[in-house]
């Protein structure tokens, strides 16, 4: 997605300038780069608004998120168009193909253009979200197949998991029993260890290493950011798209969301 989004913005801008390139005289070609940037930024702005709503308001319905994003995008483009009308009116006439510079005509064309941008941005975001879920689901399948292969190979040795974690604090090394650890949280590349006593320590190891060293019957990798202790789970709420929101017995630095692909496995883990 990191590279697909700029590619879509550039492609959309190229498509948009083709009619301008064909219909307008050579003297207007110097405005084409500005129009190109205008189309790309408008699309990216609508995409950013939609992405913010998807991440911050996951409980909203698709229709509600679409409507809010459209309204915000319309206000943003209206502001840009009114600003251009006072600064560079010839640009605005060129951008919107205005024949009538009245306010009603400006608002109608802005509303229509916002709707086009919103449809494309929402469709792209929906596609990217589905791709992420498919990748997460495929990872779950790969892990399951790996586990089945281990069983098939008749592994006779049972892995020994750690009973305590060495925690460095200032100039001390403190052994912390796993029963005291509520959860691990990855933030900005740093792993933080939270205890049931509300103490917090920085760990030098990765979240993956703790996931491998700790008993999976006790600790569960909820997502990329969290590895949680069973006893730290207070309750679970179902949110949209069959995702789960995990509430702990103590405050967490951010919401803990279980993807739809992992929700069933997580429920079974809680029932173990």
C-alpha positions as CSV (number, residue, x, y, z in Angstrom):
1,X,0.0,0.0,0.0
2,X,3.0,2.3,0.7
3,X,3.7,2.5,-3.1
4,X,0.2,1.8,-4.5
5,X,-1.3,4.9,-3.1
6,X,1.1,7.4,-4.8
7,X,0.8,5.4,-8.0
8,X,-3.0,5.7,-7.9
9,X,-2.8,9.4,-7.2
10,X,-0.4,10.0,-10.1
11,X,-2.4,7.7,-12.5
12,X,-5.6,9.6,-11.6
13,X,-4.0,12.9,-12.2
14,X,-2.7,11.7,-15.6
15,X,-6.1,10.5,-16.6
16,X,-7.7,13.9,-15.5
17,X,-5.3,16.0,-17.5
18,X,-5.8,14.1,-20.8
19,X,-9.1,16.0,-21.7
20,X,-7.4,19.3,-20.7
21,X,-4.4,18.5,-22.9
22,X,-6.6,17.7,-25.9
23,X,-9.2,20.5,-25.6
24,X,-7.2,23.5,-24.4
25,X,-4.9,25.7,-26.5
26,X,-1.1,25.5,-26.2
27,X,-1.1,28.8,-24.2
28,X,-2.9,26.9,-21.4
29,X,-0.5,24.0,-21.1
30,X,1.6,25.8,-18.5
31,X,-1.3,25.3,-16.1
32,X,-1.3,21.5,-16.6
33,X,1.3,20.8,-13.9
34,X,-0.7,22.8,-11.4
35,X,-3.9,21.0,-12.4
36,X,-2.0,17.7,-12.0
37,X,-0.9,18.6,-8.5
38,X,-4.5,19.8,-7.7
39,X,-6.0,16.4,-8.7
40,X,-3.4,14.4,-6.8
41,X,-3.6,16.4,-3.6
42,X,-7.4,16.4,-3.7
43,X,-7.5,12.6,-4.0
44,X,-4.9,12.1,-1.2
45,X,-6.8,14.5,1.1
46,X,-10.0,12.5,0.6
47,X,-8.1,9.3,1.2
48,X,-6.6,10.6,4.4
49,X,-10.0,11.7,5.7
50,X,-11.4,8.2,5.0
51,X,-8.4,6.5,6.5
52,X,-8.7,8.6,9.7
53,X,-12.4,7.7,10.0
54,X,-11.7,3.9,9.5
55,X,-9.0,3.9,12.2
56,X,-10.6,6.3,14.8
57,X,-14.3,5.4,14.3
58,X,-14.4,1.6,13.6
59,X,-17.9,1.3,15.0
60,X,-19.4,3.6,12.4
61,X,-21.3,2.0,9.6
62,X,-19.9,2.2,6.0
63,X,-22.6,4.7,5.0
64,X,-21.9,7.0,8.0
65,X,-18.2,7.0,7.3
66,X,-18.7,7.6,3.6
67,X,-21.1,10.5,4.4
68,X,-18.8,12.2,7.0
69,X,-15.8,11.9,4.7
70,X,-17.8,13.3,1.8
71,X,-19.0,16.3,3.9
72,X,-15.4,17.0,5.1
73,X,-14.0,16.7,1.6
74,X,-16.7,19.0,0.2
75,X,-15.9,21.6,2.8
76,X,-12.2,21.3,2.1
77,X,-12.5,21.6,-1.7
78,X,-15.0,24.4,-1.3
79,X,-12.4,26.3,0.8
80,X,-9.7,25.6,-1.8
81,X,-12.0,26.7,-4.7
82,X,-13.2,29.9,-3.0
83,X,-9.5,30.7,-2.2
84,X,-8.5,30.1,-5.8
85,X,-11.4,32.2,-7.0
86,X,-10.0,35.2,-5.1
87,X,-6.3,34.6,-5.8
88,X,-6.2,32.9,-9.3
89,X,-9.7,32.9,-10.8
90,X,-8.4,31.8,-14.2
91,X,-7.0,28.6,-12.6
92,X,-10.3,27.8,-11.0
93,X,-12.2,28.4,-14.3
94,X,-9.6,26.1,-16.0
95,X,-9.8,23.4,-13.2
96,X,-13.6,23.2,-13.0
97,X,-14.5,24.2,-16.6
98,X,-16.6,27.0,-15.2
99,X,-18.9,28.8,-17.6
100,X,-20.8,30.6,-14.9
101,X,-18.7,32.0,-12.0
102,X,-21.7,32.2,-9.7
103,X,-21.6,30.7,-6.2
104,X,-24.4,28.1,-7.1
105,X,-22.4,26.8,-10.1
106,X,-19.2,26.7,-8.1
107,X,-20.9,24.7,-5.3
108,X,-22.6,22.2,-7.6
109,X,-19.4,21.4,-9.5
110,X,-17.4,21.2,-6.2
111,X,-20.0,18.8,-4.8
112,X,-19.9,16.6,-8.0
113,X,-16.1,16.5,-8.0
114,X,-15.9,15.7,-4.3
115,X,-18.3,12.8,-4.9
116,X,-16.0,11.4,-7.6
117,X,-12.9,11.8,-5.4
118,X,-14.8,10.2,-2.5
119,X,-15.9,7.2,-4.5
120,X,-12.4,6.5,-5.7
121,X,-10.7,7.1,-2.3
122,X,-13.3,5.0,-0.5
123,X,-12.9,2.2,-3.0
124,X,-9.1,2.2,-2.7
125,X,-9.2,2.2,1.1
126,X,-11.8,-0.6,1.1
127,X,-9.6,-2.6,-1.3
128,X,-6.4,-2.0,0.8
129,X,-8.2,-3.0,4.0
130,X,-9.4,-6.3,2.4
131,X,-5.9,-7.0,1.2
132,X,-4.5,-6.5,4.7
133,X,-7.1,-8.9,6.1
134,X,-6.3,-11.4,3.4
135,X,-2.6,-11.2,4.3
136,X,-3.3,-11.5,8.0
137,X,-5.6,-14.5,7.3
138,X,-2.9,-16.1,5.1
139,X,-0.4,-15.6,7.9
140,X,-2.7,-17.5,10.2
141,X,-3.0,-20.3,7.7
142,X,0.7,-20.5,7.3
143,X,1.2,-20.7,11.1
144,X,-1.4,-23.4,11.3
145,X,0.3,-25.4,8.5
146,X,3.6,-25.0,10.3
147,X,2.0,-26.3,13.5
148,X,0.5,-29.2,11.6
149,X,3.9,-30.0,10.1
150,X,5.4,-30.1,13.5
151,X,2.8,-32.6,14.6
152,X,3.4,-34.6,11.5
153,X,7.1,-34.8,12.2
154,X,6.2,-36.4,15.6
155,X,8.1,-33.9,17.7
156,X,9.0,-35.6,21.0
157,X,10.5,-32.8,22.8
158,X,8.2,-30.2,24.4
159,X,9.5,-26.7,24.3
160,X,10.5,-25.2,27.6
161,X,9.0,-21.7,28.1
162,X,10.4,-19.0,30.4
163,X,9.0,-18.7,33.9
164,X,10.6,-15.3,34.4
165,X,11.9,-12.4,32.4
166,X,15.1,-10.5,33.2
167,X,14.3,-6.8,33.3
168,X,16.9,-4.1,33.3
169,X,16.1,-1.0,35.3
170,X,18.7,1.7,35.7
171,X,21.8,-0.2,36.9
172,X,19.9,-3.3,38.2
173,X,18.8,-6.5,36.6
174,X,15.4,-7.7,38.0
175,X,14.0,-11.1,37.4
176,X,10.2,-10.7,36.9
177,X,7.9,-13.7,37.1
178,X,5.7,-14.0,34.1
179,X,2.7,-14.1,36.4
180,X,3.4,-10.4,37.3
181,X,3.4,-9.3,33.6
182,X,0.1,-8.0,32.3
183,X,1.2,-7.3,28.7
184,X,3.9,-6.2,26.3
185,X,3.4,-3.3,24.0
186,X,5.4,-2.3,20.9
187,X,5.5,1.4,20.3
188,X,7.9,3.2,17.8
189,X,10.1,0.2,17.7
190,X,10.5,-0.1,21.5
191,X,9.0,-2.9,23.6
192,X,7.4,-1.9,26.9
193,X,6.7,-4.4,29.6
194,X,3.6,-3.6,31.8
195,X,3.1,-5.3,35.1
196,X,-0.1,-5.9,37.0
197,X,1.3,-3.6,39.6
198,X,1.1,-0.8,37.0
199,X,4.9,-0.6,36.7
200,X,6.4,-0.2,33.2
201,X,9.8,-1.2,31.9
202,X,11.6,-1.0,28.6
203,X,12.8,-4.3,27.1
204,X,15.7,-4.6,24.6
205,X,14.3,-7.7,23.0
206,X,11.7,-7.9,20.2
207,X,8.0,-8.7,20.7
208,X,8.6,-11.8,18.5
209,X,11.3,-13.1,20.8
210,X,8.9,-12.8,23.8
211,X,6.2,-14.5,21.8
212,X,8.5,-17.5,21.2
213,X,9.9,-17.6,24.7
214,X,6.6,-17.4,26.6
215,X,3.9,-20.1,26.9
216,X,1.2,-19.4,24.2
217,X,-1.4,-20.8,26.6
218,X,-0.7,-17.9,28.9
219,X,0.4,-15.1,26.5
220,X,-1.4,-14.3,23.2
221,X,-0.2,-12.1,20.3
222,X,-3.2,-10.0,19.8
223,X,-1.7,-8.0,17.0
224,X,1.5,-6.4,15.9
225,X,1.6,-4.1,19.0
226,X,0.4,-6.3,21.8
227,X,1.3,-9.6,23.6
228,X,-1.2,-10.0,26.4
229,X,-1.5,-12.2,29.5
230,X,-4.7,-14.2,29.9
231,X,-5.4,-12.9,33.4
232,X,-5.1,-9.3,32.1
233,X,-8.1,-9.7,29.9
234,X,-11.2,-8.2,31.6
235,X,-13.7,-8.4,28.8
236,X,-14.0,-8.5,25.0
237,X,-16.3,-6.4,22.8
238,X,-17.3,-7.1,19.2
239,X,-17.0,-4.2,16.8
240,X,-17.7,-3.9,13.1
241,X,-16.5,-6.5,10.5
242,X,-16.4,-9.2,13.2
243,X,-13.3,-7.6,14.8
244,X,-12.8,-7.8,18.6
245,X,-11.8,-5.0,21.0
246,X,-10.0,-6.3,24.1
247,X,-10.4,-4.5,27.4
248,X,-7.7,-5.2,30.0
249,X,-7.9,-5.0,33.8
250,X,-5.7,-1.9,33.5
251,X,-5.4,0.9,31.0
252,X,-3.6,0.1,27.8
253,X,-1.7,2.8,25.8
254,X,-4.0,2.2,22.8
255,X,-7.0,0.1,21.8
256,X,-6.3,-3.6,21.4
257,X,-8.0,-4.8,18.2
258,X,-8.2,-8.4,17.2
259,X,-8.7,-8.9,13.4
260,X,-11.5,-10.8,12.0
261,X,-9.1,-13.5,10.9
262,X,-7.8,-14.0,14.4
263,X,-11.0,-13.5,16.4
264,X,-12.1,-17.2,16.4
265,X,-8.6,-18.3,17.5
266,X,-8.6,-15.7,20.2
267,X,-12.0,-16.8,21.6
268,X,-10.7,-20.4,21.7
269,X,-7.6,-19.3,23.5
270,X,-9.7,-17.6,26.2
271,X,-11.7,-20.8,26.6
272,X,-8.6,-23.0,27.1
